[in-house]
Amino acid sequence: MMTDLGLAVDEEMLADVGRHVSLLGRAGTWFTGEERVAIAAVARAARAGETISTVLPDATARAASAVSADPGGITAELIDDFEANGLSRISYVELIGTVSRLAAVDAFTYALGKPDVALPEPEAGRPSLSRAPGLLRNGSWVPTGGKAGAASALSAVAAQDAAQANLHSILYLSYRSMGDFAYAEALTRTQMELIAARVSYLNECFYCLLSHAWLLRASAQHTNALVELRGLTDPSIDTKVPAAAELMRFADAIVDRNDGRLAASRDALVDKLGEEAAVAAAGVAANFEMMNRVLDAAGVDVPESAWTLAPDLGFEVA
């Protein structure tokens, strides 16, 4: 189905993505439905540069704004402040999941030329207060079940962990499929990793940038192709990925929320690769609007070995 504004998209996929917003009205693990909807409203306002009145306690509202609009600015000290003012770390994990998935859904619909999914009416119900056993801070600012990483950053709250993995699989790839460098449908794996790394660069998420630059190189090597990683950070340099210029301009417009450039770059990408590829590109970009927030807001350590790629991206490591 084609809207007047944007791309045709499978309605089942759109419903699966939108469900991550429509279910926010239900009580979660540590927040009521009313609180979860309020967190989403504050998060959306913050991304628009606005502040709204809210029923939320100050620390919760500030956390929702920070995760939504400035995840790279979150520090260990700020999370200490949230905790000292009533927002427990495990509740903060649920907040990260809620806000980051909302960012992904909003980015996806925006890229497609569709309106935001409406926030639901809150439903009655109490939080489950379910706590996973054996939680420790292991490589991040929040508790996790085991070593913190992309797939485990939200593991302290099982429902958020599962929801993040579900949306990740819809918009990008399942975690299990990430080792398949031959994956190719509407986009090739190298094209997907190009978008993932570019969005992460724009959002200054070094965990995802370095991880997906490595995956970009690995997927290119799988097909005996060359790739120039410096082109991720300097668009004047050819990455040697097919349709890289069109893919990166589209990703840039999604991250920047630039309406004029979005329409032009979307049309150019459709002309180059087709509408199905443009929808897939929107999904990948949206996924990393989520993952960048998750990794930065949770303060997950970048593996030391990942920094070896920094010079290839044009960065100096002290």
Backbone as numpy.savetxt, mean C-alpha at the origin, in Angstrom:
# Nx Ny Nz CAx CAy CAz Cx Cy Cz
-17.38 -3.33 -17.90 -18.24 -2.13 -17.90 -17.35 -0.88 -17.90
-17.63 0.07 -18.73 -16.84 1.30 -18.83 -17.61 2.47 -18.23
-16.96 3.18 -17.34 -17.57 4.39 -16.82 -17.27 5.54 -17.78
-17.91 6.67 -17.60 -17.65 7.83 -18.44 -16.25 8.39 -18.18
-15.72 8.11 -16.99 -14.48 8.77 -16.58 -13.24 7.93 -16.79
-13.35 6.60 -16.73 -12.12 5.83 -16.68 -12.18 4.48 -17.33
-11.63 3.48 -16.64 -11.38 2.18 -17.22 -12.48 1.17 -16.92
-12.63 0.24 -17.84 -13.49 -0.91 -17.58 -12.76 -1.81 -16.58
-13.50 -2.42 -15.69 -12.90 -3.31 -14.70 -13.90 -4.39 -14.35
-13.38 -5.58 -14.08 -14.23 -6.68 -13.69 -15.00 -6.31 -12.42
-16.31 -6.42 -12.49 -17.14 -5.97 -11.37 -16.92 -6.82 -10.12
-16.59 -8.09 -10.30 -16.31 -8.94 -9.14 -15.05 -8.49 -8.42
-14.03 -8.14 -9.21 -12.80 -7.62 -8.61 -13.07 -6.32 -7.88
-13.83 -5.43 -8.51 -14.14 -4.15 -7.88 -14.90 -4.36 -6.57
-15.81 -5.32 -6.55 -16.56 -5.62 -5.33 -15.65 -6.19 -4.25
-14.71 -7.07 -4.66 -13.79 -7.66 -3.69 -12.90 -6.60 -3.05
-12.46 -5.65 -3.86 -11.65 -4.56 -3.34 -12.49 -3.65 -2.44
-13.67 -3.27 -2.91 -14.52 -2.37 -2.14 -14.98 -2.94 -0.82
-15.03 -4.26 -0.73 -15.46 -4.90 0.51 -14.54 -4.55 1.68
-13.30 -4.23 1.37 -12.36 -3.85 2.44 -12.75 -2.53 3.09
-13.54 -1.74 2.42 -14.08 -0.51 3.01 -15.47 -0.78 3.60
-16.32 -1.47 2.86 -17.71 -1.64 3.31 -17.82 -2.44 4.60
-16.82 -3.27 4.91 -16.86 -4.05 6.15 -16.29 -3.29 7.35
-15.84 -2.07 7.15 -15.29 -1.30 8.27 -16.35 -0.95 9.31
-17.61 -1.02 8.93 -18.66 -0.70 9.90 -18.82 -1.73 11.00
-18.24 -2.91 10.81 -18.33 -3.95 11.83 -17.24 -3.77 12.88
-17.51 -4.21 14.09 -16.50 -4.16 15.15 -15.29 -4.99 14.73
-14.12 -4.50 15.07 -12.89 -5.22 14.75 -12.34 -5.96 15.95
-11.04 -5.98 16.05 -10.39 -6.68 17.16 -10.24 -5.77 18.36
-9.89 -4.50 18.13 -9.67 -3.57 19.23 -10.53 -2.30 19.12
-11.20 -2.12 18.00 -12.04 -0.94 17.81 -13.47 -1.35 17.48
-14.42 -0.51 17.90 -15.82 -0.71 17.52 -16.02 -0.32 16.06
-17.17 -0.68 15.51 -17.49 -0.25 14.16 -17.50 1.26 14.04
-18.03 1.94 15.02 -18.06 3.40 14.99 -16.64 3.96 14.96
-15.75 3.39 15.74 -14.38 3.88 15.78 -13.65 3.59 14.46
-13.90 2.44 13.88 -13.23 2.10 12.62 -13.67 3.02 11.48
-14.96 3.32 11.43 -15.45 4.24 10.41 -14.88 5.64 10.66
-14.79 6.03 11.91 -14.22 7.34 12.24 -12.74 7.40 11.87
-12.01 6.32 12.11 -10.60 6.27 11.71 -10.47 6.45 10.20
-11.34 5.78 9.45 -11.31 5.91 7.99 -11.63 7.33 7.55
-12.59 7.96 8.20 -12.96 9.33 7.83 -11.81 10.30 8.10
-11.15 10.16 9.24 -10.00 11.01 9.57 -8.87 10.76 8.57
-8.66 9.50 8.21 -7.58 9.16 7.28 -7.82 9.78 5.91
-9.03 9.69 5.42 -9.34 10.30 4.12 -9.16 11.81 4.16
-9.61 12.43 5.23 -9.47 13.87 5.35 -8.00 14.27 5.39
-7.18 13.50 6.10 -5.77 13.83 6.21 -5.07 13.76 4.86
-5.42 12.77 4.04 -4.82 12.67 2.71 -5.20 13.86 1.83
-6.34 14.46 2.12 -6.77 15.65 1.39 -6.25 16.93 2.02
-5.44 16.81 3.06 -4.91 17.99 3.73 -5.90 18.67 4.64
-6.91 17.92 5.08 -7.98 18.49 5.90 -7.99 17.87 7.29
-8.56 18.59 8.23 -8.79 18.09 9.59 -10.27 18.15 9.86
-10.83 17.07 10.39 -12.26 17.03 10.67 -12.50 16.74 12.15
-13.66 17.13 12.64 -14.02 16.78 14.00 -14.31 15.28 14.05
-14.05 14.65 15.19 -14.17 13.21 15.29 -14.49 12.78 16.72
-15.07 11.61 16.84 -15.35 11.04 18.15 -14.10 10.36 18.72
-13.07 10.25 17.93 -11.88 9.51 18.35 -11.07 10.26 19.40
-10.43 9.53 20.30 -9.46 10.16 21.20 -8.34 10.80 20.38
-7.71 11.79 20.96 -6.70 12.56 20.24 -5.58 11.68 19.68
-5.05 10.76 20.47 -3.93 9.94 20.01 -4.34 9.07 18.82
-5.54 8.54 18.86 -6.02 7.70 17.76 -6.21 8.53 16.50
-6.78 9.71 16.64 -6.97 10.59 15.47 -5.63 11.01 14.89
-4.67 11.33 15.74 -3.35 11.73 15.24 -2.66 10.57 14.54
-2.82 9.37 15.09 -2.21 8.19 14.46 -2.84 7.92 13.10
-4.16 8.02 13.00 -4.83 7.80 11.72 -4.35 8.81 10.68
-4.20 10.06 11.08 -3.72 11.10 10.16 -2.29 10.82 9.73
-1.45 10.41 10.66 -0.04 10.17 10.34 0.13 8.99 9.40
-0.53 7.88 9.68 -0.40 6.70 8.82 -0.93 7.01 7.43
-1.99 7.78 7.35 -2.60 8.10 6.07 -1.77 9.07 5.25
-1.36 10.17 5.86 -0.78 11.28 5.10 0.73 11.40 5.20
1.35 10.85 6.25 2.79 11.01 6.42 3.41 9.80 7.12
3.25 8.61 6.54 3.79 7.41 7.22 5.30 7.45 7.37
5.98 8.08 6.40 7.43 8.17 6.50 7.91 9.06 7.62
7.02 9.90 8.13 7.38 10.79 9.23 7.15 10.19 10.60
6.60 8.99 10.65 6.35 8.33 11.94 7.68 7.84 12.51
7.86 8.03 13.79 9.07 7.62 14.48 8.72 6.75 15.66
9.72 6.08 16.20 9.52 5.28 17.41 9.01 6.15 18.55
9.52 7.37 18.62 9.11 8.29 19.68 7.65 8.69 19.53
7.19 8.86 18.31 5.79 9.21 18.09 4.88 8.07 18.53
5.27 6.84 18.23 4.46 5.70 18.66 4.46 5.59 20.19
5.60 5.90 20.82 5.64 5.96 22.29 4.63 6.98 22.80
4.55 8.12 22.10 3.61 9.17 22.50 2.17 8.70 22.33
1.86 8.04 21.23 0.51 7.50 21.04 0.17 6.57 22.19
1.11 5.70 22.54 0.86 4.71 23.60 0.68 5.39 24.95
1.51 6.40 25.23 1.41 7.11 26.50 0.07 7.85 26.63
-0.55 8.13 25.48 -1.81 8.86 25.49 -3.01 7.97 25.17
-2.84 6.68 25.39 -4.00 5.78 25.39 -4.17 4.85 24.20
-3.32 4.96 23.16 -3.44 4.07 22.01 -2.41 2.95 22.16
-2.85 1.77 22.55 -1.91 0.67 22.74 -1.26 0.27 21.42
-0.11 -0.36 21.50 0.58 -0.75 20.26 -0.22 -1.77 19.47
-0.89 -2.66 20.14 -1.65 -3.66 19.40 -2.88 -3.03 18.74
-3.48 -2.03 19.38 -4.55 -1.27 18.73 -4.01 -0.48 17.55
-2.81 0.04 17.70 -2.17 0.77 16.60 -1.97 -0.13 15.38
-1.69 -1.42 15.60 -1.55 -2.35 14.49 -2.87 -2.44 13.71
-3.99 -2.53 14.43 -5.28 -2.56 13.73 -5.51 -1.26 12.97
-5.12 -0.15 13.56 -5.27 1.14 12.89 -4.42 1.18 11.61
-3.18 0.71 11.67 -2.34 0.67 10.47 -3.03 -0.11 9.36
-3.54 -1.30 9.71 -4.20 -2.12 8.71 -5.40 -1.44 8.10
-6.20 -0.82 8.94 -7.42 -0.14 8.49 -7.09 1.01 7.54
-6.16 1.85 7.95 -5.83 3.04 7.17 -5.09 2.67 5.88
-4.20 1.71 5.95 -3.41 1.36 4.76 -4.27 0.68 3.70
-5.20 -0.17 4.12 -6.09 -0.80 3.13 -7.05 0.23 2.52
-7.50 1.17 3.32 -8.33 2.24 2.78 -7.56 3.02 1.72
-6.29 3.30 1.98 -5.46 4.02 1.00 -5.36 3.24 -0.30
-5.24 1.92 -0.20 -5.15 1.10 -1.40 -6.45 1.12 -2.19
-7.55 0.95 -1.51 -8.85 0.95 -2.18 -9.09 2.30 -2.84
-8.80 3.37 -2.14 -9.01 4.71 -2.69 -8.10 4.97 -3.88
-6.86 4.50 -3.82 -5.95 4.68 -4.94 -6.43 3.89 -6.16
-6.94 2.71 -5.93 -7.41 1.88 -7.04 -8.61 2.52 -7.73
-9.60 2.93 -6.95 -10.78 3.54 -7.58 -10.42 4.86 -8.25
-9.53 5.62 -7.63 -9.09 6.87 -8.24 -8.43 6.62 -9.59
-7.55 5.63 -9.64 -6.84 5.32 -10.87 -7.80 4.88 -11.97
-8.88 4.22 -11.59 -9.86 3.73 -12.56 -10.83 4.82 -13.01
-10.81 5.96 -12.34 -11.76 7.02 -12.65 -13.10 6.82 -11.99
-13.11 6.13 -10.86 -14.35 5.87 -10.12 -14.34 6.64 -8.80
-15.50 6.90 -8.23 -15.54 7.62 -6.94 -15.08 6.71 -5.80
-14.72 7.33 -4.68 -14.38 6.56 -3.49 -15.53 5.66 -3.08
-15.21 4.50 -2.55 -16.23 3.64 -1.96 -16.75 4.35 -0.71
-18.07 4.47 -0.59 -18.66 5.17 0.55 -18.35 4.45 1.85
-18.05 5.21 2.88 -17.86 4.60 4.20 -19.20 4.09 4.70
-19.21 2.93 5.35 -20.47 2.34 5.79 -21.00 2.98 7.07
-22.26 2.70 7.35 -22.82 3.05 8.65 -22.28 2.08 9.69
-21.90 2.57 10.87 -21.40 1.66 11.91 -22.47 0.66 12.35
-22.03 -0.55 12.65 -22.91 -1.58 13.17 -22.64 -1.78 14.66
-23.64 -2.23 15.36 -23.46 -2.53 16.79 -22.55 -3.74 16.94
-21.87 -3.80 18.06 -21.00 -4.94 18.32 -19.77 -4.50 19.09
-19.20 -5.46 19.79 -18.01 -5.17 20.58 -16.76 -5.77 19.93
-15.62 -5.13 20.10 -14.37 -5.70 19.60 -14.11 -7.07 20.22
-13.45 -7.93 19.47 -13.19 -9.29 19.95 -12.10 -9.34 21.01
-11.20 -8.35 21.00 -10.06 -8.29 21.94 -9.21 -9.56 21.88
-9.14 -10.14 20.70 -8.38 -11.37 20.50 -6.90 -11.04 20.35
-6.08 -11.65 21.16 -4.64 -11.38 21.15 -3.89 -12.64 20.75
-3.05 -12.54 19.73 -2.25 -13.68 19.31 -1.19 -13.99 20.38
-0.85 -15.26 20.57 0.17 -15.62 21.57 1.58 -15.32 21.07
2.49 -15.16 22.01 3.91 -15.08 21.68 4.36 -13.84 20.93
3.67 -12.73 21.16 4.02 -11.51 20.43 5.23 -10.81 21.06
6.16 -10.38 20.21 7.33 -9.65 20.65 7.67 -8.58 19.62
8.41 -7.58 20.05 8.94 -6.61 19.08 10.24 -7.19 18.54
10.21 -7.56 17.28 11.36 -8.24 16.67 11.60 -7.67 15.28
12.29 -6.53 15.25 12.60 -5.90 13.96 11.59 -4.86 13.54
10.78 -4.37 14.46 9.83 -3.30 14.15 9.43 -2.60 15.43
8.62 -1.55 15.31 8.16 -0.79 16.47 6.91 -1.39 17.09
6.33 -2.37 16.43 5.09 -2.99 16.92 5.33 -4.47 17.16
4.53 -5.10 18.01 4.70 -6.53 18.25 4.30 -7.34 17.02
5.00 -8.43 16.80 4.70 -9.34 15.70 4.87 -10.77 16.18
4.28 -11.69 15.44 4.50 -13.11 15.70 5.69 -13.57 14.91
6.88 -13.48 15.46 8.10 -13.79 14.73 8.75 -12.55 14.19
9.78 -12.74 13.36 10.53 -11.63 12.78 9.63 -10.77 11.91
9.70 -9.47 12.10 8.86 -8.55 11.33 9.32 -8.49 9.88
8.35 -8.45 8.99 8.60 -8.31 7.56 7.32 -7.90 6.87
7.35 -7.85 5.56 6.17 -7.40 4.83 4.96 -8.29 5.10
5.18 -9.59 5.17 4.07 -10.52 5.34 3.65 -10.69 6.79
4.42 -10.15 7.72 4.13 -10.37 9.14 3.98 -9.08 9.94
4.05 -7.92 9.30 4.05 -6.65 10.02 2.78 -6.46 10.85
1.65 -7.02 10.39 0.38 -6.87 11.09 -0.04 -8.14 11.81
0.88 -9.06 12.02 0.53 -10.38 12.56 0.03 -10.35 14.00
0.22 -9.24 14.71 -0.30 -9.14 16.07 -1.82 -9.12 16.10
-2.43 -8.75 14.98 -3.89 -8.71 14.88 -4.28 -9.60 13.69
-4.71 -10.81 13.99 -4.90 -11.82 12.94 -5.84 -11.36 11.84
-6.92 -10.66 12.19 -7.87 -10.22 11.18 -7.25 -9.22 10.22
-6.40 -8.33 10.73 -5.73 -7.36 9.87 -4.68 -8.04 9.00
-3.97 -8.98 9.57 -2.97 -9.74 8.83 -3.62 -10.45 7.63
-4.74 -11.09 7.88 -5.44 -11.82 6.83 -6.02 -10.87 5.78
-6.57 -9.74 6.23 -7.17 -8.78 5.30 -6.10 -8.17 4.40
-4.95 -7.85 4.97 -3.87 -7.30 4.15 -3.42 -8.31 3.11
-3.26 -9.58 3.51 -2.83 -10.61 2.56 -3.87 -10.80 1.45
-5.14 -10.70 1.80 -6.20 -10.85 0.80 -6.15 -9.73 -0.23
-6.05 -8.49 0.24 -6.03 -7.36 -0.70 -4.75 -7.38 -1.53
-3.65 -7.75 -0.93 -2.37 -7.90 -1.62 -2.51 -8.89 -2.78
-3.23 -9.98 -2.57 -3.39 -10.99 -3.62 -4.33 -10.53 -4.73
-5.30 -9.68 -4.40 -6.23 -9.17 -5.41 -5.55 -8.12 -6.29
-4.82 -7.22 -5.69 -4.26 -6.08 -6.41 -2.91 -6.38 -7.06
-2.17 -7.33 -6.50 -0.79 -7.56 -6.95 -0.55 -9.06 -7.11
-0.08 -9.71 -6.10 0.18 -11.15 -6.10 -0.03 -11.68 -4.68
-0.34 -12.96 -4.57 -0.32 -13.57 -3.24 1.14 -13.68 -2.80
1.36 -13.77 -1.51 2.73 -13.90 -1.03 3.37 -15.18 -1.57
2.59 -16.24 -1.70 3.11 -17.50 -2.21 3.57 -17.36 -3.66
2.87 -16.51 -4.44 3.19 -16.37 -5.86 4.37 -15.44 -6.12
4.85 -14.77 -5.11 5.90 -13.77 -5.34 7.22 -14.39 -5.80
7.39 -15.68 -5.58 8.60 -16.35 -6.06 8.51 -16.79 -7.50
7.38 -16.55 -8.15 7.19 -16.97 -9.54 7.61 -15.83 -10.47
8.85 -15.85 -10.91 9.36 -14.77 -11.75 8.87 -14.87 -13.19
8.26 -16.00 -13.54 7.72 -16.16 -14.89 6.28 -15.65 -14.99
5.72 -15.19 -13.88 4.32 -14.75 -13.87 4.11 -13.67 -14.93
3.06 -13.83 -15.71 2.72 -12.82 -16.72 1.26 -12.99 -17.09
0.49 -11.95 -16.92 -0.89 -11.93 -17.41 -1.07 -10.63 -18.19
-1.83 -9.69 -17.65 -1.98 -8.42 -18.36 -0.66 -7.65 -18.40
0.12 -7.80 -17.34 1.46 -7.23 -17.26 2.47 -8.34 -17.05
3.71 -8.13 -17.47 4.77 -9.06 -17.14 5.20 -8.81 -15.69
5.94 -9.75 -15.15 6.42 -9.57 -13.77 7.36 -8.37 -13.68
8.19 -8.17 -14.69 9.09 -7.01 -14.63 8.30 -5.70 -14.64
7.23 -5.65 -15.39 6.40 -4.43 -15.41 5.73 -4.21 -14.06
5.28 -5.28 -13.42 4.67 -5.16 -12.10 5.68 -4.65 -11.08
6.89 -5.19 -11.12 7.90 -4.78 -10.15 8.39 -3.37 -10.41
8.39 -2.96 -11.67 8.72 -1.58 -12.00 7.76 -0.63 -11.29
6.46 -0.91 -11.36 5.46 -0.06 -10.71 5.63 -0.11 -9.19
5.81 -1.31 -8.65 5.97 -1.45 -7.20 7.14 -0.63 -6.69
8.26 -0.73 -7.38 9.45 0.00 -6.94 9.30 1.50 -7.14
8.67 1.91 -8.25 8.50 3.35 -8.51 7.59 3.99 -7.47
6.45 3.36 -7.16 5.55 3.90 -6.15 6.27 3.99 -4.81
7.05 2.97 -4.48 7.77 2.96 -3.21 8.83 4.06 -3.16
9.46 4.32 -4.29 10.42 5.43 -4.36 9.71 6.76 -4.11
8.59 6.96 -4.78 7.85 8.22 -4.61 7.38 8.42 -3.17
7.01 7.33 -2.52 6.55 7.39 -1.13 7.69 7.30 -0.12
8.91 7.17 -0.61 10.11 7.11 0.23 10.05 5.95 1.21
9.52 4.82 0.74 9.51 3.59 1.56 10.69 2.74 1.11
11.78 2.80 1.84 13.00 2.14 1.41 12.91 0.63 1.54
12.12 0.13 2.47 11.93 -1.31 2.59 11.37 -1.85 1.26
10.28 -1.27 0.78 9.65 -1.76 -0.44 10.47 -1.40 -1.67
11.07 -0.23 -1.71 11.87 0.15 -2.87 12.99 -0.84 -3.10
13.76 -1.13 -2.07 14.90 -2.02 -2.22 14.45 -3.45 -2.50
13.38 -3.89 -1.82 12.88 -5.24 -2.03 12.40 -5.44 -3.47
11.67 -4.46 -3.97 11.07 -4.64 -5.30 12.03 -4.25 -6.42
13.04 -3.46 -6.13 14.12 -3.29 -7.10 14.85 -4.62 -7.30
15.06 -5.32 -6.19 15.69 -6.65 -6.29 14.80 -7.60 -7.08
13.49 -7.59 -6.82 12.57 -8.45 -7.55 12.50 -8.06 -9.03
12.61 -6.76 -9.32 12.64 -6.32 -10.71 13.85 -6.90 -11.42
15.00 -6.81 -10.80 16.21 -7.36 -11.42 16.10 -8.87 -11.56
15.60 -9.54 -10.53 15.50 -11.00 -10.57 14.54 -11.47 -11.66
13.41 -10.76 -11.79 12.44 -11.16 -12.81 12.97 -10.89 -14.21
13.76 -9.83 -14.38 14.38 -9.56 -15.68 15.41 -10.63 -16.01
16.22 -11.00 -15.03 17.23 -12.03 -15.25 16.59 -13.37 -15.61
15.39 -13.62 -15.07 14.69 -14.87 -15.36 14.41 -15.02 -16.85
14.24 -13.91 -17.54 13.98 -13.94 -18.98 15.20 -13.50 -19.78
16.36 -13.50 -19.11 17.62 -13.10 -19.75 17.57 -11.68 -20.30
16.81 -10.83 -19.63 16.71 -9.43 -20.03 17.58 -8.57 -19.12
17.93 -7.42 -19.61 18.69 -6.45 -18.82 17.72 -5.42 -18.24
18.07 -4.86 -17.10 17.27 -3.80 -16.51 18.21 -2.78 -15.89
17.89 -1.52 -16.04 18.69 -0.43 -15.48 17.92 0.15 -14.30
18.34 -0.23 -13.07 17.60 0.18 -11.88 17.64 1.68 -11.66
18.66 2.35 -12.15 18.76 3.79 -11.93 17.57 4.52 -12.55
16.96 3.91 -13.56 15.80 4.51 -14.19 14.59 4.59 -13.29
14.58 3.84 -12.19 13.48 3.93 -11.23 13.45 5.28 -10.53
14.62 5.84 -10.31 14.71 7.10 -9.59 15.01 8.28 -10.50
15.40 8.01 -11.73 15.68 9.05 -12.72 15.01 8.65 -14.02
13.79 9.15 -14.26 13.04 8.74 -15.46 13.71 9.09 -16.78
14.75 9.92 -16.76 15.47 10.20 -18.01 16.33 9.02 -18.45
16.52 8.06 -17.55 17.31 6.86 -17.85 16.36 5.73 -18.19
16.61 5.04 -19.28 15.75 3.94 -19.74 15.98 2.71 -18.87
14.92 2.24 -18.21 15.04 1.02 -17.40 15.16 -0.23 -18.26
14.80 -0.13 -19.52 14.77 -1.23 -20.48 13.58 -2.16 -20.26
12.65 -1.77 -19.41 11.41 -2.51 -19.23 10.42 -2.02 -20.28
9.77 -2.92 -21.03 8.81 -2.47 -22.04 7.71 -1.59 -21.45
7.43 -0.49 -22.12 6.39 0.48 -21.73 6.68 1.12 -20.38
7.94 1.18 -19.99 8.30 1.75 -18.69 7.84 3.19 -18.55
8.02 3.99 -19.58 7.68 5.41 -19.48 6.19 5.58 -19.20
5.36 4.84 -19.90 3.91 4.95 -19.71 3.50 4.42 -18.34
4.09 3.33 -17.93 3.75 2.75 -16.62 4.14 3.68 -15.48
5.32 4.27 -15.59 5.79 5.14 -14.52 5.00 6.45 -14.46
4.64 6.99 -15.60 3.83 8.22 -15.58 2.47 7.96 -14.95
1.88 6.82 -15.24 0.60 6.46 -14.63 0.75 6.29 -13.12
1.78 5.57 -12.69 2.02 5.39 -11.26 2.26 6.72 -10.57
3.03 7.60 -11.20 3.31 8.91 -10.62 2.02 9.71 -10.42
1.14 9.67 -11.40 -0.11 10.43 -11.31 -1.02 9.89 -10.22
-1.00 8.57 -10.02 -1.80 7.96 -8.96 -1.30 8.41 -7.59
0.00 8.33 -7.39 0.58 8.72 -6.10 0.38 10.22 -5.84
0.59 11.04 -6.87 0.48 12.48 -6.71 -0.96 12.99 -6.68
-1.91 12.12 -7.05 -3.33 12.52 -7.14 -3.48 13.73 -8.05
-2.86 13.64 -9.21 -2.91 14.72 -10.19 -3.94 14.36 -11.25
-5.11 14.98 -11.19 -6.22 14.59 -12.06 -5.88 14.75 -13.55
-5.26 15.84 -13.90 -4.94 16.08 -15.30 -3.94 15.07 -15.84
-2.87 14.85 -15.08 -1.86 13.89 -15.52 -2.39 12.47 -15.46
-3.30 12.19 -14.54 -3.86 10.84 -14.45 -4.59 10.48 -15.75
-5.47 11.34 -16.19 -6.25 11.04 -17.39 -5.34 10.87 -18.61
-4.38 11.76 -18.76 -3.48 11.68 -19.91 -2.61 10.43 -19.86
-2.07 10.13 -18.69 -1.18 8.96 -18.57 -1.97 7.66 -18.69
-3.19 7.65 -18.20 -4.04 6.46 -18.32 -4.36 6.19 -19.79
-4.70 7.25 -20.53 -4.99 7.08 -21.95 -3.76 6.59 -22.71
-2.61 7.14 -22.36 -1.38 6.74 -23.04 -1.05 5.28 -22.76
-1.28 4.84 -21.53 -1.01 3.45 -21.17 -1.98 2.51 -21.88
-3.24 2.90 -21.95 -4.22 2.08 -22.68 -3.82 1.97 -24.14
-3.39 3.06 -24.74 -2.95 3.03 -26.14 -1.76 2.10 -26.33
-0.88 2.07 -25.33 0.36 1.30 -25.45 0.14 -0.19 -25.16
-0.57 -0.50 -24.09 -0.67 -1.89 -23.63 -2.09 -2.44 -23.57
-3.09 -1.58 -23.65 -4.46 -2.04 -23.58 -5.09 -1.77 -22.22
-6.40 -1.85 -22.20 -7.14 -1.49 -20.99 -6.92 -2.46 -19.84
-6.82 -3.75 -20.13 -6.60 -4.74 -19.08 -5.28 -4.49 -18.36
-4.26 -4.14 -19.12 -2.96 -3.85 -18.52 -3.02 -2.60 -17.65
-3.79 -1.59 -18.08 -3.92 -0.38 -17.29 -4.62 -0.66 -15.96
-5.64 -1.53 -15.97 -6.30 -1.92 -14.72 -5.32 -2.65 -13.81
-4.53 -3.55 -14.39 -3.54 -4.28 -13.59 -2.50 -3.32 -13.00
-2.08 -2.34 -13.79 -1.12 -1.35 -13.29 -1.71 -0.55 -12.14
-2.99 -0.19 -12.26 -3.66 0.52 -11.16 -3.66 -0.33 -9.90
-3.89 -1.63 -10.06 -3.89 -2.51 -8.90 -2.55 -2.59 -8.21
-1.48 -2.73 -8.98 -0.15 -2.80 -8.38 0.19 -1.50 -7.66
-0.07 -0.38 -8.31 0.21 0.91 -7.66 -0.58 1.04 -6.37
-1.84 0.65 -6.39 -2.68 0.75 -5.19 -2.16 -0.15 -4.09
-1.71 -1.35 -4.45 -1.18 -2.26 -3.43 -0.02 -1.64 -2.68
0.83 -0.93 -3.41 2.00 -0.37 -2.72 1.69 0.94 -2.01
0.56 1.55 -2.31 0.07 2.61 -1.43 -0.28 2.01 -0.07
-0.72 0.77 -0.07 -0.97 0.06 1.19 0.34 -0.39 1.84
1.16 -1.12 1.11 2.34 -1.73 1.71 3.35 -0.70 2.20
3.51 0.40 1.48 4.42 1.44 1.95 3.98 1.97 3.31
2.69 2.16 3.49 2.18 2.64 4.77 2.37 1.60 5.87
2.10 0.35 5.55 2.27 -0.72 6.55 3.70 -0.77 7.04
4.65 -0.83 6.12 6.06 -1.01 6.51 6.61 0.20 7.22
6.27 1.41 6.75 6.78 2.62 7.40 6.11 2.88 8.74
4.79 2.70 8.80 4.08 3.00 10.04 4.43 2.00 11.14
4.73 0.76 10.75 5.12 -0.25 11.74 6.60 -0.18 12.07
7.36 0.60 11.29 8.79 0.74 11.56 9.56 -0.54 11.35
9.24 -1.28 10.30 9.92 -2.55 10.04 11.33 -2.27 9.51
12.30 -2.92 10.11 13.70 -2.71 9.72 13.95 -3.16 8.29
14.71 -2.36 7.55 15.18 -2.77 6.22 16.34 -3.73 6.42
16.28 -4.93 5.83 17.41 -5.87 5.98 18.71 -5.24 5.50
19.78 -5.46 6.26 21.07 -4.87 5.90 21.49 -5.25 4.49
21.23 -6.49 4.10 21.65 -6.97 2.79 20.97 -6.20 1.65
19.78 -5.65 1.91 19.04 -4.94 0.86 19.75 -3.67 0.44
20.52 -3.07 1.35 21.15 -1.79 1.04 22.24 -1.91 -0.01
22.65 -3.14 -0.35 23.67 -3.30 -1.39 23.16 -2.82 -2.75
21.85 -2.73 -2.92 21.28 -2.23 -4.18 21.25 -0.71 -4.26
21.46 -0.05 -3.13 21.31 1.41 -3.10 22.15 2.14 -4.15
23.43 1.79 -4.33 24.20 2.51 -5.36 23.62 2.36 -6.76
23.02 1.21 -7.06 22.43 1.00 -8.38 21.21 1.88 -8.60
20.61 2.33 -7.50 19.45 3.22 -7.57 19.86 4.69 -7.48
21.15 4.93 -7.31 21.65 6.30 -7.24 21.73 6.86 -5.85
21.69 5.97 -4.81 21.75 6.44 -3.43 23.13 6.19 -2.86
23.53 7.09 -1.99 24.76 6.88 -1.22 24.37 6.40 0.17
25.00 5.34 0.63 24.72 4.78 1.96 25.87 5.15 2.87
25.56 5.83 3.95 26.61 6.26 4.88 27.19 5.05 5.61
